Amino acid sequence: MRLLLEPEQEELLCLLVEASRKVPRDEGQEFKYCYDLNGNRLSHPGLPKHSPVPQIPDLEVLARNNLIRIRPTGPRPEFFYVTPEGFSYYLQIKQRLGIPPHRVEATVKSYLSGDPFRSVYPLAYDRWTQAEEKLWQGSSSASLSSVGHLCREALQEFTAVLIQGQPNPPPKERTVARLRAVIANHAGSCSDSVAASLDALIVFWGTVSDLVQRQEHAGQKEGAPITWEDARRVVFMSFYVMYEIDRALRMGSSAA
């Protein structure tokens, strides 16, 4: 059900939800609305710097719709948190938008979701789509770990297509080695500048692969818990690196 909220109020809810998810679940803190003679401000460890200060009426509208819960401490709102209904409505907002809000992300996603990418890499696209959908559904440790697992499978399926036809390919889990073999085989058909960018993408791929592994194993090796922001980074970087490599391999030879 769509609530009667103004666009600014929906944007505020998205800001609050995403800030909440940047903090580990067991360290979740309430938002604090601070009143100051030099200007009011909103305090929370997950908020980006220079976040806009919400208007009190907008907070009250979110509270009336049970999207946030204001803890009564006095005549003015001070402490509040996002309710389960707020997280659920956030998901509806994202589903209604259909694509990520940022133009660069929208461009890349539209490329991945269209032909020929979907037809050439159907399994990679399927796994990445599942990861992207899972991203908006919650921030439990199991859910965030599942995002990493699906992204890892997407990268594996992507390189599985690239390596087809090459003799003695590296094992499926060695995606960096597979990618290096593919790019080495392709080097003669593209310009020097494209070849250099592909070499750089191998390094970037390795970094993304490390992040994906950390996400899947919930940061156990480092001893630091994963957050929703980690999952967002993994999802975005996974499709970005596939996008860049696919475009470079498709179009590089035309620039030779």
C-alpha positions in Angstrom: 0.0 0.0 0.0 1.3 3.4 -0.9 1.2 6.0 1.8 0.4 9.7 1.2 3.9 11.0 1.7 5.5 14.0 0.0 8.7 13.2 -2.0 10.8 15.0 0.6 9.3 12.7 3.3 10.1 9.6 1.3 13.7 10.9 0.7 14.0 11.4 4.5 12.8 7.9 5.2 15.4 6.5 2.8 18.1 8.6 4.4 17.2 7.2 7.9 16.9 3.6 6.7 20.3 3.7 4.9 21.9 5.3 7.9 20.5 2.7 10.2 21.9 -0.1 8.0 25.4 1.3 7.9 25.7 0.5 11.6 26.0 -3.1 12.7 22.7 -4.5 13.9 23.9 -5.1 17.4 25.3 -1.6 17.6 22.2 0.2 16.3 21.7 3.5 17.9 18.8 5.9 18.0 18.8 9.1 16.0 19.1 12.2 18.1 17.6 15.5 17.0 19.8 18.1 18.6 18.5 21.6 19.2 21.2 24.3 19.1 21.2 28.1 19.1 23.5 27.9 16.0 21.1 25.6 14.2 19.5 22.2 14.7 21.2 19.0 13.6 20.5 15.3 13.4 23.1 12.9 15.0 23.6 9.3 14.1 26.9 7.4 13.3 25.5 6.1 10.0 24.6 9.5 8.6 26.9 11.0 5.9 28.6 14.3 6.5 26.5 17.4 5.9 23.2 15.5 5.8 20.2 17.7 5.6 18.5 18.5 8.9 14.9 17.1 8.7 11.9 19.3 9.4 10.0 18.5 12.6 6.7 18.3 10.7 8.2 15.7 8.3 9.4 13.6 11.3 5.9 13.8 12.7 4.3 12.6 9.5 6.7 9.6 9.4 5.8 8.9 13.0 2.0 9.1 12.3 2.4 6.6 9.6 4.4 4.3 12.0 7.5 4.5 9.8 9.6 5.9 12.7 9.0 5.7 16.5 9.7 8.8 18.5 10.7 8.1 22.1 8.9 10.6 24.3 11.4 12.6 26.3 9.7 16.0 26.3 7.6 18.4 24.3 9.8 18.2 21.2 11.0 15.1 19.2 14.5 14.2 20.3 15.2 10.4 20.1 13.7 8.2 17.4 14.3 5.1 15.4 13.1 3.4 12.2 10.3 0.8 12.7 10.0 -2.5 10.9 7.2 -0.8 8.9 9.6 1.9 7.9 12.1 -0.7 6.6 9.3 -2.4 4.7 8.1 0.8 3.1 11.6 1.7 2.1 11.7 -1.5 0.1 8.4 -0.5 -1.6 10.0 2.9 -2.5 13.0 1.2 -4.1 10.8 -1.3 -5.9 8.6 1.5 -7.2 11.7 3.3 -8.6 12.7 0.2 -10.5 16.3 1.3 -10.9 18.9 2.7 -8.5 18.6 6.4 -8.0 22.0 7.5 -9.2 22.4 8.1 -12.9 25.7 6.1 -13.3 24.2 3.1 -11.5 21.1 3.3 -13.6 23.1 3.4 -16.8 25.2 0.3 -15.8 22.2 -1.6 -14.6 20.2 -0.9 -17.8 23.2 -2.3 -19.7 23.3 -5.4 -17.6 19.6 -6.0 -17.7 19.4 -5.6 -21.5 20.5 -7.7 -24.4 23.1 -8.8 -25.3 24.4 -9.0 -21.7 21.5 -11.1 -20.4 21.6 -13.5 -23.3 25.4 -13.9 -23.2 25.7 -14.2 -19.4 22.3 -15.5 -18.2 23.6 -17.2 -15.0 25.8 -14.2 -14.0 22.8 -11.9 -14.6 20.5 -14.1 -12.6 22.9 -14.4 -9.6 23.6 -10.6 -9.6 19.9 -9.8 -9.8 19.2 -12.0 -6.8 21.9 -10.2 -4.9 20.6 -6.8 -5.8 17.1 -7.8 -4.7 18.4 -9.3 -1.5 20.2 -6.0 -0.7 17.0 -4.1 -0.2 15.3 -6.8 1.9 17.1 -6.5 5.2 20.3 -6.1 7.1 20.6 -9.3 9.1 24.0 -11.0 9.1 22.6 -14.0 7.1 21.0 -11.7 4.5 24.2 -9.7 4.1 26.3 -12.9 3.8 23.9 -14.2 1.1 24.5 -11.0 -0.9 28.2 -11.9 -0.9 27.6 -15.5 -1.9 25.4 -14.5 -4.8 27.9 -11.9 -6.1 30.7 -14.5 -5.9 28.6 -16.9 -8.0 27.8 -14.0 -10.5 31.6 -13.3 -10.9 32.3 -17.0 -11.4 29.5 -17.4 -14.0 30.7 -14.3 -15.8 34.3 -15.6 -16.2 32.9 -19.1 -17.1 31.4 -17.6 -20.2 34.5 -15.6 -21.0 36.8 -18.6 -20.7 34.7 -20.9 -23.0 36.8 -22.4 -25.8 40.2 -21.8 -24.2 42.3 -24.9 -23.5 43.0 -25.9 -19.9 41.1 -23.1 -18.2 41.9 -22.4 -14.5 39.4 -23.8 -11.9 36.0 -22.0 -11.7 36.8 -20.4 -8.3 40.0 -18.8 -9.6 38.2 -16.0 -11.4 41.3 -13.7 -11.4 43.4 -16.3 -13.2 40.6 -16.9 -15.7 40.1 -13.2 -16.4 43.9 -12.8 -16.9 43.9 -15.6 -19.4 41.0 -14.2 -21.3 42.5 -10.7 -21.5 45.9 -12.0 -22.5 44.3 -13.8 -25.4 42.4 -10.6 -26.3 45.3 -8.2 -26.1 46.3 -8.4 -29.7 42.8 -7.2 -30.9 42.6 -3.9 -29.1 44.4 -0.7 -28.8 47.2 0.0 -26.4 45.0 2.2 -24.2 42.3 -0.4 -24.0 44.8 -3.1 -23.2 46.1 -0.9 -20.4 42.6 -0.4 -19.0 42.0 -4.1 -19.1 45.2 -4.7 -17.1 43.9 -2.2 -14.5 40.6 -4.0 -14.5 42.3 -7.2 -13.5 43.6 -5.5 -10.4 40.2 -4.0 -9.7 38.5 -7.4 -10.2 40.9 -8.9 -7.6 39.9 -6.2 -5.1 36.2 -6.8 -5.8 36.7 -10.5 -5.4 38.3 -10.0 -2.0 35.4 -7.8 -0.9 32.9 -10.4 -2.1 34.7 -13.2 -0.1 34.7 -11.0 3.0 31.0 -10.3 2.5 30.1 -14.0 2.1 32.1 -15.0 5.2 30.6 -12.1 7.3 34.0 -10.5 7.9 35.1 -13.3 10.2 38.7 -13.2 9.0 39.1 -9.6 9.9 37.0 -9.8 13.0 35.0 -6.8 11.9 31.2 -7.2 11.3 29.8 -6.5 7.9 27.2 -3.8 7.4 24.5 -3.0 4.8 26.9 -0.4 3.4 29.4 -3.2 2.8 26.7 -5.2 0.9 25.8 -2.2 -1.2 29.4 -1.7 -2.2 29.8 -5.4 -3.1 26.7 -5.3 -5.3 27.6 -2.1 -7.1 31.2 -3.0 -7.7 30.4 -6.5 -8.9 28.1 -5.3 -11.7 30.4 -2.3 -12.4 33.5 -4.5 -13.0 31.5 -6.9 -15.2 30.1 -4.0 -17.1 33.5 -2.4 -17.8 35.1 -5.7 -18.8 32.3 -6.8 -21.1 32.3 -3.4 -22.8 36.0 -3.3 -23.2 36.2 -6.8 -24.7 33.3 -6.1 -27.0 34.3 -2.7 -28.2 38.1 -2.7 -27.7 38.8 -4.4 -31.1 37.0 -1.5 -32.9 39.5 0.9 -31.4 42.6 -1.0 -32.5 
